[in-house]
């Protein structure tokens, strides 16, 4: 009979096994609670865990209990008003009346509170999201070295000792020496019999992706619009770094001219000017040619803009996107940030609507509360 001992560290003297069973059993209720918490948090606070509440009615189950049995009549200690045999009058006002001075006005729901760790929160938050078309990933270059078995060796750490292999070597040695006169003095186990598990580091090919983040920072993109765009990209960055081991992020911001910048400059740099979307797309194509060959990299892109482009730029950008960018990309998402939800479609939006490829998606975001639903819509898991 095998004996398994769970030696995992439990948080604050709580049972890790029971906690995992609870998470698996009430996963739908916990995920709804996570979604409600996300709607009330800022993007910067998403990585933390925190307290969540689930209605008790969602987790309550009928149970059998042993009663005292028989007829019992008793008065609880400390009762100065009633004695055994007294009849208690029905409260005036009928059922459901909480009285004139009651504090139970309105409808209330009992809830069960529990705490999620950062890892549990992020797992539920990103559980049903995925980069579309990921199943077609290309196996790229070596990104990590992993340990793998490589037979046995005569030296090693005691924890790597292979007992069965060592005993086989001992038995073979003793059988070979029994033919000699010194058979009686053959030791049962010698140093030359010991065999240790041997492991070596070997390169492991990994799928790799390049994620291009394109953002308009022209004069028409005021602070509110830039804030929404930054929040979308921060959410995207959080998702990618959590989900994949090997992802290169490329940040491109543009006005009339496009620049490749680092993350800090992308989110917090100051720049103004007109809008030429074509410059960002051309720079993305140039970077792909130099550093990210589609035969070795899975290329994804997300673009954020208010769509305030003039002249022939929207049509030129649409044509360049269809001819030069989308054939090289796994997925391209365009997020437009209008003045308000009722604002009419921009010229860039109208031009992009004529892109008829399945791996191109468009959404509009006018308020902070719309960022997370739009993000889930863009990066939801595809049906198998």
C-alpha positions as CSV (number, residue, x, y, z in Angstrom):
1,X,0.0,0.0,0.0
2,X,1.3,3.4,-1.0
3,X,1.2,6.3,1.5
4,X,1.1,9.8,0.0
5,X,1.9,12.7,2.3
6,X,0.9,16.2,1.1
7,X,3.8,18.5,2.2
8,X,2.7,21.6,0.3
9,X,2.9,24.8,2.3
10,X,-0.6,26.0,3.3
11,X,-1.5,29.7,3.5
12,X,-2.2,30.7,7.1
13,X,-2.7,27.2,8.4
14,X,-5.4,26.5,5.8
15,X,-5.8,23.3,3.9
16,X,-4.5,23.6,0.4
17,X,-6.3,20.5,-0.7
18,X,-9.7,21.6,0.5
19,X,-9.1,25.0,-0.9
20,X,-8.4,23.6,-4.4
21,X,-11.5,21.4,-4.2
22,X,-13.6,24.5,-3.3
23,X,-12.1,26.5,-6.3
24,X,-12.8,23.6,-8.7
25,X,-16.3,23.0,-7.4
26,X,-17.5,26.6,-7.4
27,X,-15.4,27.8,-10.4
28,X,-18.3,29.5,-12.1
29,X,-19.3,31.4,-9.0
30,X,-15.7,32.4,-8.2
31,X,-15.2,33.6,-11.8
32,X,-18.3,35.8,-11.6
33,X,-17.0,37.3,-8.4
34,X,-13.6,37.9,-10.1
35,X,-15.3,39.6,-13.0
36,X,-17.2,41.9,-10.6
37,X,-14.0,42.7,-8.8
38,X,-12.2,43.5,-12.1
39,X,-15.0,46.0,-13.0
40,X,-14.3,48.0,-9.8
41,X,-10.5,47.9,-10.0
42,X,-8.0,49.9,-12.0
43,X,-5.7,48.1,-14.4
44,X,-2.7,48.7,-12.2
45,X,-4.5,46.8,-9.3
46,X,-5.3,43.7,-11.3
47,X,-2.3,41.7,-10.4
48,X,-3.2,41.7,-6.7
49,X,-5.4,39.1,-5.1
50,X,-7.9,40.2,-2.5
51,X,-11.2,39.4,-0.8
52,X,-14.2,38.1,-2.8
53,X,-17.7,37.4,-1.8
54,X,-20.0,34.7,-3.1
55,X,-23.8,34.5,-2.2
56,X,-24.3,31.8,0.3
57,X,-27.3,30.5,-1.7
58,X,-24.9,29.5,-4.5
59,X,-22.8,27.2,-2.3
60,X,-25.4,26.1,0.3
61,X,-26.3,22.4,0.3
62,X,-28.9,20.4,2.3
63,X,-27.3,18.3,5.0
64,X,-28.5,15.7,7.5
65,X,-27.9,16.4,11.2
66,X,-28.5,14.4,14.3
67,X,-31.2,16.0,16.5
68,X,-31.6,15.7,20.2
69,X,-34.7,13.5,19.8
70,X,-37.9,13.4,21.8
71,X,-39.9,16.3,23.2
72,X,-37.8,18.9,25.0
73,X,-38.9,22.1,26.8
74,X,-36.3,24.5,28.1
75,X,-35.6,28.1,28.7
76,X,-32.2,29.5,27.6
77,X,-30.0,31.0,30.3
78,X,-30.3,34.7,30.9
79,X,-34.0,34.9,29.9
80,X,-35.7,37.3,32.4
81,X,-38.9,37.8,30.4
82,X,-40.3,34.3,29.7
83,X,-40.7,31.1,31.7
84,X,-41.5,27.6,30.8
85,X,-45.1,27.3,29.4
86,X,-45.4,30.9,28.2
87,X,-46.8,31.6,24.8
88,X,-45.0,34.1,22.6
89,X,-47.3,36.5,20.7
90,X,-47.0,37.0,17.0
91,X,-45.2,40.3,16.1
92,X,-47.6,43.0,15.1
93,X,-47.7,44.1,11.5
94,X,-47.8,40.7,9.9
95,X,-45.1,38.7,8.2
96,X,-42.4,40.6,6.4
97,X,-42.8,43.8,8.4
98,X,-39.4,44.8,9.9
99,X,-40.9,47.4,12.3
100,X,-40.6,51.1,12.5
101,X,-37.1,51.1,13.8
102,X,-35.7,48.1,12.1
103,X,-32.4,48.2,10.2
104,X,-33.3,45.5,7.7
105,X,-34.9,47.7,5.1
106,X,-34.6,46.5,1.5
107,X,-33.4,43.2,0.1
108,X,-30.2,41.6,1.5
109,X,-28.2,38.6,0.5
110,X,-26.0,36.6,2.8
111,X,-22.6,36.1,1.4
112,X,-19.5,34.0,1.9
113,X,-16.2,35.8,2.0
114,X,-12.8,34.3,1.1
115,X,-9.4,35.5,0.0
116,X,-7.7,34.8,-3.3
117,X,-3.9,34.8,-3.7
118,X,-2.3,36.8,-6.6
119,X,-1.7,33.6,-8.6
120,X,-5.3,32.3,-8.1
121,X,-6.8,35.7,-9.0
122,X,-4.7,36.0,-12.2
123,X,-5.5,32.3,-13.2
124,X,-9.2,32.9,-13.0
125,X,-8.9,36.3,-14.6
126,X,-7.1,35.0,-17.7
127,X,-8.3,31.4,-17.7
128,X,-10.6,31.6,-20.8
129,X,-8.4,34.0,-22.9
130,X,-6.0,33.0,-25.6
131,X,-4.2,34.4,-28.6
132,X,-6.4,33.5,-31.6
133,X,-5.0,30.9,-34.1
134,X,-2.3,29.9,-31.6
135,X,-2.7,26.3,-32.6
136,X,-0.8,27.2,-35.8
137,X,2.3,28.3,-34.0
138,X,5.7,27.7,-35.5
139,X,8.4,26.0,-33.5
140,X,11.1,28.6,-33.4
141,X,14.6,28.9,-32.0
142,X,15.9,27.7,-28.6
143,X,14.6,29.8,-25.8
144,X,15.5,27.7,-22.7
145,X,17.6,24.9,-21.5
146,X,15.8,22.1,-19.7
147,X,17.1,19.1,-17.7
148,X,16.4,15.7,-19.1
149,X,17.4,12.1,-18.2
150,X,20.7,10.9,-19.7
151,X,21.2,7.4,-18.3
152,X,23.3,6.6,-15.2
153,X,26.7,7.5,-13.8
154,X,29.0,6.1,-11.2
155,X,29.2,9.4,-9.2
156,X,26.6,11.8,-8.1
157,X,24.6,13.2,-5.2
158,X,23.1,10.7,-2.7
159,X,19.5,11.9,-3.5
160,X,20.1,10.7,-7.1
161,X,21.1,7.2,-6.1
162,X,19.2,4.6,-8.1
163,X,18.8,1.8,-5.6
164,X,17.5,-1.0,-8.0
165,X,20.2,-0.3,-10.5
166,X,22.9,-0.4,-7.8
167,X,21.6,-3.7,-6.5
168,X,21.6,-5.2,-9.9
169,X,25.3,-4.2,-10.4
170,X,26.1,-5.7,-7.0
171,X,24.4,-9.0,-7.9
172,X,26.2,-9.2,-11.2
173,X,29.6,-8.5,-9.5
174,X,29.0,-11.2,-6.8
175,X,27.9,-13.8,-9.4
176,X,31.0,-13.2,-11.4
177,X,33.3,-13.5,-8.4
178,X,31.7,-16.7,-6.9
179,X,33.8,-18.8,-9.3
180,X,36.9,-17.7,-7.5
181,X,38.3,-18.8,-4.1
182,X,37.6,-15.4,-2.5
183,X,33.8,-15.7,-2.9
184,X,33.2,-15.8,0.8
185,X,34.9,-12.5,1.2
186,X,33.0,-10.6,-1.5
187,X,31.2,-7.6,0.0
188,X,27.5,-7.4,-0.6
189,X,27.7,-3.8,-1.9
190,X,30.8,-1.9,-3.0
191,X,31.4,1.6,-4.2
192,X,31.8,0.4,-7.8
193,X,28.2,-0.9,-7.7
194,X,26.6,2.4,-7.0
195,X,24.7,4.0,-9.9
196,X,23.3,7.5,-9.9
197,X,20.7,9.1,-12.1
198,X,22.3,11.4,-14.6
199,X,20.7,14.4,-16.1
200,X,22.0,16.9,-18.6
201,X,20.8,20.3,-19.9
202,X,19.5,20.1,-23.4
203,X,18.1,22.8,-25.7
204,X,14.3,22.7,-26.0
205,X,12.6,24.4,-29.0
206,X,9.7,26.6,-28.0
207,X,7.0,28.4,-29.9
208,X,7.6,32.1,-30.0
209,X,5.5,35.1,-30.7
210,X,6.0,38.8,-31.5
211,X,3.4,41.2,-30.3
212,X,3.3,44.7,-31.9
213,X,1.6,47.5,-30.0
214,X,0.7,50.5,-32.2
215,X,-0.7,53.7,-30.6
216,X,-1.6,57.1,-32.0
217,X,-0.2,59.9,-29.9
218,X,-1.2,62.8,-32.1
219,X,-2.8,66.1,-31.0
220,X,-6.3,64.7,-31.4
221,X,-5.6,62.0,-28.8
222,X,-6.3,63.9,-25.6
223,X,-5.4,62.6,-22.2
224,X,-8.7,60.7,-21.8
225,X,-8.1,58.8,-25.0
226,X,-4.5,58.1,-24.3
227,X,-5.4,56.8,-20.9
228,X,-7.9,54.3,-22.4
229,X,-5.4,53.2,-25.0
230,X,-2.7,52.8,-22.3
231,X,-5.0,50.7,-20.2
232,X,-5.8,48.4,-23.1
233,X,-2.1,47.8,-23.8
234,X,-1.3,47.4,-20.1
235,X,-4.0,44.7,-20.0
236,X,-2.6,43.1,-23.1
237,X,0.9,43.2,-21.7
238,X,-0.3,41.6,-18.5
239,X,-2.0,38.9,-20.5
240,X,0.9,38.1,-22.7
241,X,3.6,38.0,-20.0
242,X,1.3,35.7,-17.9
243,X,0.3,33.3,-20.7
244,X,3.5,32.8,-22.7
245,X,7.1,32.0,-21.9
246,X,8.6,33.5,-25.1
247,X,6.9,36.7,-26.3
248,X,8.7,39.8,-27.7
249,X,6.8,43.0,-27.3
250,X,7.4,45.8,-29.8
251,X,6.0,49.3,-29.0
252,X,5.4,51.7,-31.9
253,X,3.9,55.1,-31.3
254,X,3.2,57.6,-34.1
255,X,2.0,61.0,-35.2
256,X,3.1,62.0,-38.7
257,X,6.2,59.9,-38.0
258,X,6.5,56.5,-36.2
259,X,9.0,55.5,-33.6
260,X,9.9,52.3,-31.9
261,X,10.2,53.0,-28.2
262,X,10.5,51.1,-24.9
263,X,7.6,50.4,-22.6
264,X,8.2,53.4,-20.3
265,X,8.4,55.8,-23.3
266,X,5.4,54.2,-24.9
267,X,3.1,54.7,-21.9
268,X,4.5,57.9,-20.4
269,X,6.3,59.8,-23.2
270,X,5.0,63.2,-24.3
271,X,4.5,63.9,-28.0
272,X,2.0,65.7,-30.2
273,X,1.3,66.3,-33.9
274,X,-0.9,65.1,-36.8
275,X,-1.9,61.6,-37.6
276,X,-0.4,59.4,-40.3
277,X,-1.3,55.8,-39.6
278,X,0.7,54.6,-42.6
279,X,4.0,55.5,-40.9
280,X,3.3,53.1,-38.1
281,X,2.4,50.2,-40.4
282,X,5.4,50.9,-42.6
283,X,7.7,50.8,-39.5
284,X,6.1,47.5,-38.4
285,X,6.7,46.0,-41.8
286,X,10.4,47.1,-41.6
287,X,10.9,45.6,-38.1
288,X,9.3,42.3,-39.3
289,X,11.8,42.1,-42.2
290,X,14.8,42.8,-40.0
291,X,14.1,40.8,-36.8
292,X,10.9,38.7,-37.0
293,X,10.8,36.4,-40.0
294,X,7.2,34.9,-40.2
295,X,8.8,31.5,-40.8
296,X,10.2,31.6,-37.3
297,X,7.8,34.0,-35.4
298,X,4.1,34.1,-34.9
299,X,3.2,37.8,-35.3
300,X,0.3,39.5,-33.5
301,X,-0.6,43.2,-33.5
302,X,-2.9,45.6,-31.7
303,X,-3.5,49.1,-32.8
304,X,-5.2,51.9,-30.8
305,X,-6.3,55.2,-32.3
306,X,-9.2,57.8,-32.3
307,X,-9.3,57.3,-36.1
308,X,-8.8,61.0,-36.8
309,X,-6.8,60.6,-40.0
310,X,-7.1,62.9,-43.0
311,X,-6.8,62.8,-46.8
312,X,-5.8,59.6,-48.4
313,X,-4.1,58.2,-45.3
314,X,-7.0,55.9,-44.3
315,X,-7.3,54.3,-47.7
316,X,-3.5,53.9,-48.0
317,X,-3.3,52.4,-44.6
318,X,-6.1,49.9,-45.3
319,X,-4.4,48.8,-48.5
320,X,-1.0,48.5,-46.9
321,X,-2.5,46.6,-44.0
322,X,-4.2,44.1,-46.4
323,X,-1.2,43.6,-48.7
324,X,1.8,43.8,-46.4
325,X,0.8,43.2,-42.8
326,X,-2.1,40.8,-42.5
327,X,-0.5,38.1,-44.7
328,X,2.4,38.0,-42.2
329,X,0.2,38.1,-39.1
330,X,-1.7,35.6,-37.1
331,X,-4.1,38.2,-35.7
332,X,-4.5,41.9,-35.9
333,X,-6.9,43.9,-33.5
334,X,-7.9,47.5,-34.0
335,X,-9.4,49.4,-31.0
336,X,-10.8,52.8,-31.8
337,X,-11.4,55.4,-29.0
338,X,-14.1,57.9,-30.1
339,X,-15.1,61.2,-28.4
340,X,-18.2,59.4,-27.0
341,X,-20.2,56.2,-27.6
342,X,-22.6,58.1,-29.8
343,X,-19.8,59.6,-32.0
344,X,-20.0,58.7,-35.7
345,X,-17.6,56.3,-37.3
346,X,-14.2,57.8,-38.2
347,X,-12.6,57.8,-41.6
348,X,-10.1,55.1,-40.5
349,X,-12.9,53.0,-39.1
350,X,-14.8,53.2,-42.3
351,X,-11.8,52.2,-44.3
352,X,-10.8,49.3,-42.0
353,X,-14.4,48.0,-42.2
354,X,-13.7,46.9,-45.8
355,X,-10.9,44.5,-44.6
356,X,-12.6,41.1,-45.0
357,X,-10.0,38.8,-43.5
358,X,-11.0,36.5,-40.6
359,X,-7.9,37.3,-38.5
360,X,-8.6,41.0,-38.4
361,X,-11.0,42.4,-35.7
362,X,-12.3,45.9,-34.8
363,X,-13.9,47.2,-31.6
364,X,-14.7,50.6,-30.2
365,X,-14.0,51.7,-26.6
366,X,-15.5,54.9,-25.2
367,X,-15.2,54.4,-21.4
368,X,-13.0,52.6,-18.9
369,X,-15.7,50.1,-18.1
370,X,-15.7,48.9,-21.8
371,X,-12.0,48.0,-21.9
372,X,-12.2,44.6,-20.2
373,X,-15.3,43.3,-22.1
374,X,-13.7,44.4,-25.4
375,X,-10.5,42.7,-24.5
376,X,-12.2,39.5,-23.7
377,X,-14.1,39.7,-27.0
378,X,-10.9,40.2,-29.0
379,X,-8.9,37.4,-27.3
380,X,-11.5,34.8,-26.4
381,X,-10.6,31.2,-26.9
382,X,-11.7,29.8,-30.3
383,X,-14.0,26.8,-30.3
384,X,-12.2,23.5,-30.9
